């Protein structure tokens, strides 16, 4: 029983980190192809900020939506 619970917890962290990683890639890709060159756009003018925003959005997509509905 403990092995099953440990596997579920590992899967949960793997899912969260995978979504955050893919979100970071999407954020950097958005910066690279669409980003603002003049520096007037606060999010897309800096690759670190756009990657961070992408990671946060990826994390939010990884959260369970059905958690409290049983």
C-alpha positions in Angstrom: 0.0 0.0 0.0 2.8 2.4 0.8 4.4 1.7 -2.6 1.2 2.7 -4.3 1.0 6.0 -2.4 4.6 6.8 -3.1 4.1 6.1 -6.8 1.1 8.4 -6.9 3.1 11.2 -5.1 6.0 10.7 -7.6 3.6 10.9 -10.5 2.1 14.1 -9.1 5.5 15.8 -8.8 6.5 14.5 -12.2 3.3 15.9 -13.7 3.7 19.3 -12.1 7.4 19.6 -13.1 6.7 18.5 -16.7 3.9 21.0 -17.1 6.1 23.8 -15.6 9.0 22.8 -17.9 6.8 22.8 -21.0 5.3 26.1 -20.0 8.8 27.5 -19.6 9.7 26.3 -23.1 6.5 27.9 -24.4 7.3 31.2 -22.7 10.7 31.3 -24.1 9.4 30.4 -27.6 6.9 33.3 -27.3 9.7 35.7 -26.4 11.9 34.5 -29.3 9.3 34.6 -32.0 6.9 37.4 -30.8 8.9 39.3 -28.2 9.1 43.0 -28.2 12.5 44.4 -29.3 12.0 48.0 -28.1 11.9 47.1 -24.4 8.5 48.8 -23.9 6.7 45.4 -23.3 7.4 44.4 -19.7 6.8 40.7 -20.2 8.0 39.9 -23.7 11.1 42.1 -23.7 13.0 39.9 -21.2 13.5 36.2 -21.8 13.7 35.4 -18.1 10.4 37.1 -17.3 8.5 35.5 -20.2 10.0 32.1 -19.3 8.9 32.5 -15.7 5.4 33.5 -16.7 5.2 30.4 -18.9 6.3 28.2 -16.1 3.7 29.6 -13.8 1.0 29.1 -16.4 2.2 25.5 -16.9 2.1 24.9 -13.2 -1.5 26.2 -13.1 -2.5 23.9 -15.9 -1.1 20.9 -13.9 -3.3 21.4 -10.9 -6.3 19.1 -10.4 -9.6 20.7 -11.1 -11.7 17.9 -9.5 -10.0 17.8 -6.1 -12.9 18.9 -3.9 -15.7 17.2 -5.8 -16.2 13.7 -4.5 
